[in-house]
């Protein structure tokens, strides 16, 4: 049945939620991952797209996302600052571009960035755009249409707003805002012609069926880029998960997301350090993009080492003419 579903997707068709649940729960894992990789090659080729982020505003977040070190409701040792040094942001974007990174994003904590801070960061984006070929992204919370218009005018092509998890599981891990508010921001960005990056975290206690639900929600939203984060439990954060997600669940999740979203970039994101021992298998399970360098509040990966890893896995590195996905 795996090959039958694979061929349907390769021919331009789609699988159902019931079939996706079968893939997760019943299919042979190696057969499933190999099939997902074939789908990736058909629709995304062998190019690996790399992106990087900079934590531009850190800590003191008024939202209660139960996994997050930046929430003011948690007692963590996360660094707190209003805005990163603006020259540092420009410098990092330039250095990342020189290393072959395709996209660069400024990320801010909080429900939504203030207009004052937004104006300052738009100035940074304009400076980067004038001097660096890297594609610009932003992740600044639940913005309204006029705020997103400012970002677009400053050269930002891609807006990032994770839905985090399945709609049915979301209220269990966030109560200070809703999934509908996230979807509204996503649709605002899309209405302006911006590409949207939206994914979530697996391993927060959701069921396999809810991972399928998340994947179909992203499909229905027409998302170009889907970052899949593995939960990294934070000391002092509210969320505690006793049964950590298994290696097999992680690999089958990557493959399932590829089956459901064949034309999107399925992106390795946060938690890569947790799967370093199976990263080669993940790269052969439908993945076509990766977050490189440091993550939001944790030390990430060495970009040059990552480039070698991707090349050894059979990928070429996307150039800064990437299709914004």
Secondary structure, DSSP 8 states (H G I E B T S, - for coil): -HHHHHHHHHTT----HHHHHHHHHTS-HHHHHHHHHHHHHHHHTTEEEEEEEEEEEBS-B----TT-TTBTTS------BSS--HHHHHHHHHHHHHTT--EEEEEE-SSB--HHHHHHHHHHHHHHHHH---EEEEE-BS--HHHHHHHHHTTEEEEE---BS-HHHHHHH--SS-HHHHHHHHHHHHHTT-EEE--EEE-SS--HHHHHHHHHHHHHHT-SEEEEEE----TT-S---SS---HHHHHHHHHHHHHHSTTSEEEE-TTGGGGGGGHHHHTTTT--EEE-S--SSS----HHHHHHHHHHTT-EE--TT----
